[in-house]
Amino acid sequence: MEILNDRTEKLELTYPCSWAYKLIAGEKEALEKAIHDVILEREHKLTHSNNSKAGKYVSMNLDLLVHNEDDRNFIYEALKAHQNIKMVL
């Protein structure tokens, strides 16, 4: 179950659907390599989101088509576990 608005509700999605992950890494090139390592040649859109004030971190949005809940969760866990990625939201 996922927490939405401080209430316990199951997120209802109709698959396949577009899903967005916000990724935070130390540098853009490392983040791009991590994405390539995880999603390989899947069609996706990567857009710049923000840089930290000190320039130590970069955040980017990754949008792609997920086929089911297992696919969505697998991508999340694989991105989260990648050494080049600091955080996945």
N, CA and C atoms as an extended XYZ file, in Angstrom:
267
Properties=species:S:1:pos:R:3:atomname:S:1:resname:S:1:resid:I:1 pbc="F F F"
N         0.826       -1.181        0.000 N   MET     1
C         0.000        0.000        0.000 CA  MET     1
C         0.871        1.245        0.000 C   MET     1
N         0.408        2.263       -0.627 N   GLU     2
C         1.128        3.523       -0.672 CA  GLU     2
C         0.346        4.567        0.113 C   GLU     2
N         1.061        5.498        0.722 N   ILE     3
C         0.424        6.532        1.528 CA  ILE     3
C         0.125        7.739        0.631 C   ILE     3
N        -1.127        8.130        0.614 N   LEU     4
C        -1.550        9.308       -0.136 CA  LEU     4
C        -2.319       10.216        0.821 C   LEU     4
N        -1.891       11.459        0.927 N   ASN     5
C        -2.579       12.444        1.768 CA  ASN     5
C        -2.800       11.959        3.196 C   ASN     5
N        -1.790       11.321        3.794 N   ASP     6
C        -1.849       10.836        5.166 CA  ASP     6
C        -2.938        9.782        5.402 C   ASP     6
N        -3.518        9.262        4.350 N   ARG     7
C        -4.482        8.172        4.478 CA  ARG     7
C        -3.909        6.975        3.740 C   ARG     7
N        -4.254        5.796        4.196 N   THR     8
C        -3.776        4.592        3.526 CA  THR     8
C        -4.743        4.249        2.408 C   THR     8
N        -4.271        4.425        1.173 N   GLU     9
C        -5.083        4.110        0.003 CA  GLU     9
C        -4.200        3.417       -1.014 C   GLU     9
N        -4.769        2.469       -1.723 N   LYS    10
C        -4.052        1.791       -2.795 CA  LYS    10
C        -4.130        2.670       -4.038 C   LYS    10
N        -2.985        2.898       -4.657 N   LEU    11
C        -2.935        3.684       -5.879 CA  LEU    11
C        -3.501        2.856       -7.017 C   LEU    11
N        -4.572        3.319       -7.624 N   GLU    12
C        -5.213        2.585       -8.712 CA  GLU    12
C        -4.735        3.126      -10.054 C   GLU    12
N        -4.043        2.283      -10.795 N   LEU    13
C        -3.536        2.672      -12.105 CA  LEU    13
C        -4.046        1.696      -13.155 C   LEU    13
N        -4.228        2.195      -14.355 N   THR    14
C        -4.579        1.344      -15.482 CA  THR    14
C        -3.331        1.216      -16.343 C   THR    14
N        -2.855       -0.008      -16.482 N   TYR    15
C        -1.619       -0.263      -17.239 CA  TYR    15
C        -1.950       -0.703      -18.648 C   TYR    15
N        -1.035       -0.446      -19.592 N   PRO    16
C         0.198        0.333      -19.444 CA  PRO    16
C        -0.115        1.811      -19.261 C   PRO    16
N         0.803        2.516      -18.594 N   CYS    17
C         0.624        3.948      -18.375 CA  CYS    17
C         1.988        4.632      -18.314 C   CYS    17
N         1.955        5.932      -18.497 N   SER    18
C         3.171        6.727      -18.391 CA  SER    18
C         3.466        6.935      -16.908 C   SER    18
N         4.748        6.833      -16.530 N   TRP    19
C         5.140        7.011      -15.132 CA  TRP    19
C         6.377        7.894      -15.085 C   TRP    19
N         6.453        8.731      -14.069 N   ALA    20
C         7.588        9.643      -13.918 CA  ALA    20
C         8.353        9.325      -12.646 C   ALA    20
N         9.661        9.257      -12.768 N   TYR    21
C        10.562        9.097      -11.631 CA  TYR    21
C        11.421       10.347      -11.552 C   TYR    21
N        11.604       10.900      -10.360 N   LYS    22
C        12.543       12.005      -10.174 CA  LYS    22
C        13.816       11.388       -9.618 C   LYS    22
N        14.925       11.646      -10.283 N   LEU    23
C        16.203       11.042       -9.925 CA  LEU    23
C        17.187       12.117       -9.495 C   LEU    23
N        17.931       11.829       -8.441 N   ILE    24
C        18.945       12.758       -7.947 CA  ILE    24
C        20.290       12.048       -7.967 C   ILE    24
N        21.288       12.719       -8.536 N   ALA    25
C        22.624       12.137       -8.658 CA  ALA    25
C        23.662       13.233       -8.490 C   ALA    25
N        24.917       12.810       -8.436 N   GLY    26
C        26.006       13.756       -8.287 CA  GLY    26
C        26.309       14.518       -9.564 C   GLY    26
N        26.094       13.881      -10.704 N   GLU    27
C        26.344       14.565      -11.981 CA  GLU    27
C        25.463       13.978      -13.075 C   GLU    27
N        25.167       14.805      -14.072 N   LYS    28
C        24.248       14.438      -15.148 CA  LYS    28
C        24.727       13.200      -15.904 C   LYS    28
N        26.001       13.135      -16.240 N   GLU    29
C        26.521       12.015      -17.029 CA  GLU    29
C        26.377       10.696      -16.275 C   GLU    29
N        26.633       10.706      -14.968 N   ALA    30
C        26.494        9.497      -14.151 CA  ALA    30
C        25.032        9.065      -14.095 C   ALA    30
N        24.145       10.028      -13.999 N   LEU    31
C        22.721        9.724      -13.967 CA  LEU    31
C        22.277        9.124      -15.300 C   LEU    31
N        22.724        9.699      -16.401 N   GLU    32
C        22.370        9.171      -17.725 CA  GLU    32
C        22.884        7.745      -17.907 C   GLU    32
N        24.092        7.456      -17.412 N   LYS    33
C        24.641        6.105      -17.502 CA  LYS    33
C        23.800        5.133      -16.682 C   LYS    33
N        23.389        5.547      -15.492 N   ALA    34
C        22.560        4.692      -14.637 CA  ALA    34
C        21.239        4.361      -15.328 C   ALA    34
N        20.627        5.351      -15.936 N   ILE    35
C        19.365        5.126      -16.641 CA  ILE    35
C        19.572        4.125      -17.770 C   ILE    35
N        20.628        4.309      -18.537 N   HIS    36
C        20.922        3.379      -19.626 CA  HIS    36
C        21.140        1.965      -19.084 C   HIS    36
N        21.853        1.839      -17.967 N   ASP    37
C        22.105        0.534      -17.360 CA  ASP    37
C        20.808       -0.163      -16.947 C   ASP    37
N        19.847        0.611      -16.465 N   VAL    38
C        18.613        0.030      -15.925 CA  VAL    38
C        17.563       -0.215      -17.003 C   VAL    38
N        17.303        0.777      -17.850 N   ILE    39
C        16.191        0.616      -18.798 CA  ILE    39
C        16.646        0.231      -20.201 C   ILE    39
N        17.959        0.148      -20.398 N   LEU    40
C        18.526       -0.265      -21.685 CA  LEU    40
C        17.995        0.592      -22.814 C   LEU    40
N        17.357        0.000      -23.781 N   GLU    41
C        16.926        0.747      -24.969 CA  GLU    41
C        15.453        1.128      -24.941 C   GLU    41
N        14.803        1.037      -23.787 N   ARG    42
C        13.382        1.412      -23.715 CA  ARG    42
C        13.215        2.889      -24.037 C   ARG    42
N        12.149        3.180      -24.731 N   GLU    43
C        11.843        4.570      -25.068 CA  GLU    43
C        11.531        5.333      -23.783 C   GLU    43
N        12.139        6.506      -23.642 N   HIS    44
C        11.937        7.317      -22.450 CA  HIS    44
C        12.221        8.776      -22.764 C   HIS    44
N        11.831        9.633      -21.822 N   LYS    45
C        12.129       11.057      -21.943 CA  LYS    45
C        12.822       11.471      -20.653 C   LYS    45
N        13.975       12.101      -20.778 N   LEU    46
C        14.740       12.574      -19.639 CA  LEU    46
C        14.837       14.086      -19.722 C   LEU    46
N        14.378       14.765      -18.677 N   THR    47
C        14.417       16.229      -18.667 CA  THR    47
C        15.071       16.719      -17.380 C   THR    47
N        15.793       17.811      -17.511 N   HIS    48
C        16.462       18.416      -16.358 CA  HIS    48
C        15.408       18.991      -15.427 C   HIS    48
N        15.613       18.804      -14.135 N   SER    49
C        14.683       19.336      -13.148 CA  SER    49
C        15.319       20.477      -12.363 C   SER    49
N        16.478       20.196      -11.721 N   ASN    50
C        17.063       21.215      -10.861 CA  ASN    50
C        18.518       20.867      -10.539 C   ASN    50
N        19.269       21.868      -10.107 N   ASN    51
C        20.610       21.679       -9.545 CA  ASN    51
C        20.585       22.194       -8.114 C   ASN    51
N        21.348       21.540       -7.245 N   SER    52
C        21.430       22.047       -5.874 CA  SER    52
C        22.166       23.386       -5.882 C   SER    52
N        21.952       24.185       -4.847 N   LYS    53
C        22.577       25.512       -4.787 CA  LYS    53
C        24.091       25.441       -4.902 C   LYS    53
N        24.696       24.469       -4.237 N   ALA    54
C        26.152       24.336       -4.272 CA  ALA    54
C        26.636       23.596       -5.523 C   ALA    54
N        25.704       23.084       -6.333 N   GLY    55
C        26.085       22.378       -7.550 CA  GLY    55
C        26.549       20.952       -7.307 C   GLY    55
N        26.318       20.447       -6.102 N   LYS    56
C        26.774       19.097       -5.765 CA  LYS    56
C        25.860       18.022       -6.342 C   LYS    56
N        24.580       18.346       -6.522 N   TYR    57
C        23.605       17.374       -7.021 CA  TYR    57
C        22.811       17.938       -8.189 C   TYR    57
N        22.347       17.019       -9.035 N   VAL    58
C        21.460       17.358      -10.140 CA  VAL    58
C        20.243       16.453      -10.040 C   VAL    58
N        19.073       17.007      -10.338 N   SER    59
C        17.879       16.162      -10.377 CA  SER    59
C        17.300       16.226      -11.786 C   SER    59
N        16.784       15.073      -12.210 N   MET    60
C        16.196       14.962      -13.541 CA  MET    60
C        14.924       14.139      -13.449 C   MET    60
N        14.024       14.363      -14.393 N   ASN    61
C        12.775       13.606      -14.472 CA  ASN    61
C        12.893       12.572      -15.576 C   ASN    61
N        12.556       11.340      -15.248 N   LEU    62
C        12.546       10.245      -16.206 CA  LEU    62
C        11.103        9.826      -16.422 C   LEU    62
N        10.617        9.973      -17.642 N   ASP    63
C         9.251        9.571      -17.997 CA  ASP    63
C         9.324        8.404      -18.969 C   ASP    63
N         8.564        7.345      -18.677 N   LEU    64
C         8.512        6.214      -19.588 CA  LEU    64
C         7.237        5.436      -19.376 C   LEU    64
N         6.948        4.533      -20.299 N   LEU    65
C         5.775        3.687      -20.251 CA  LEU    65
C         6.085        2.473      -19.390 C   LEU    65
N         5.251        2.241      -18.369 N   VAL    66
C         5.394        1.029      -17.558 CA  VAL    66
C         4.227        0.110      -17.896 C   VAL    66
N         4.511       -1.177      -17.920 N   HIS    67
C         3.528       -2.147      -18.417 CA  HIS    67
C         2.639       -2.726      -17.330 C   HIS    67
N         3.125       -2.748      -16.095 N   ASN    68
C         2.337       -3.260      -14.971 CA  ASN    68
C         3.023       -2.828      -13.676 C   ASN    68
N         2.419       -3.162      -12.548 N   GLU    69
C         2.966       -2.731      -11.257 CA  GLU    69
C         4.345       -3.337      -11.002 C   GLU    69
N         4.537       -4.595      -11.385 N   ASP    70
C         5.846       -5.228      -11.198 CA  ASP    70
C         6.921       -4.504      -11.994 C   ASP    70
N         6.603       -4.109      -13.221 N   ASP    71
C         7.537       -3.376      -14.075 CA  ASP    71
C         7.887       -2.036      -13.430 C   ASP    71
N         6.859       -1.318      -12.960 N   ARG    72
C         7.061       -0.005      -12.325 CA  ARG    72
C         7.934       -0.137      -11.078 C   ARG    72
N         7.641       -1.114      -10.252 N   ASN    73
C         8.412       -1.316       -9.021 CA  ASN    73
C         9.824       -1.809       -9.298 C   ASN    73
N         9.991       -2.673      -10.308 N   PHE    74
C        11.323       -3.165      -10.660 CA  PHE    74
C        12.225       -2.010      -11.085 C   PHE    74
N        11.703       -1.127      -11.939 N   ILE    75
C        12.488        0.022      -12.401 CA  ILE    75
C        12.861        0.909      -11.219 C   ILE    75
N        11.905        1.157      -10.334 N   TYR    76
C        12.171        1.981       -9.151 CA  TYR    76
C        13.287        1.374       -8.311 C   TYR    76
N        13.178        0.099       -7.998 N   GLU    77
C        14.173       -0.564       -7.155 CA  GLU    77
C        15.545       -0.621       -7.834 C   GLU    77
N        15.565       -0.884       -9.134 N   ALA    78
C        16.830       -0.956       -9.864 CA  ALA    78
C        17.513        0.409       -9.914 C   ALA    78
N        16.738        1.469      -10.127 N   LEU    79
C        17.305        2.812      -10.125 CA  LEU    79
C        17.820        3.165       -8.733 C   LEU    79
N        17.030        2.854       -7.709 N   LYS    80
C        17.400        3.158       -6.331 CA  LYS    80
C        18.686        2.438       -5.923 C   LYS    80
N        18.883        1.230       -6.436 N   ALA    81
C        20.049        0.425       -6.069 CA  ALA    81
C        21.308        0.794       -6.856 C   ALA    81
N        21.157        1.549       -7.949 N   HIS    82
C        22.308        1.874       -8.805 CA  HIS    82
C        23.270        2.799       -8.066 C   HIS    82
N        24.530        2.510       -8.162 N   GLN    83
C        25.564        3.272       -7.443 CA  GLN    83
C        25.643        4.736       -7.835 C   GLN    83
N        25.227        5.096       -9.052 N   ASN    84
C        25.318        6.478       -9.504 CA  ASN    84
C        24.148        7.349       -9.053 C   ASN    84
N        23.090        6.733       -8.525 N   ILE    85
C        21.889        7.481       -8.155 CA  ILE    85
C        21.814        7.605       -6.640 C   ILE    85
N        21.634        8.834       -6.188 N   LYS    86
C        21.546        9.108       -4.759 CA  LYS    86
C        20.139        8.887       -4.207 C   LYS    86
N        19.110        9.243       -5.015 N   MET    87
C        17.730        9.146       -4.541 CA  MET    87
C        16.774        9.028       -5.717 C   MET    87
N        15.685        8.281       -5.499 N   VAL    88
C        14.612        8.155       -6.494 CA  VAL    88
C        13.313        8.536       -5.800 C   VAL    88
N        12.575        9.448       -6.412 N   LEU    89
C        11.275        9.856       -5.877 CA  LEU    89
C        10.178        9.503       -6.872 C   LEU    89
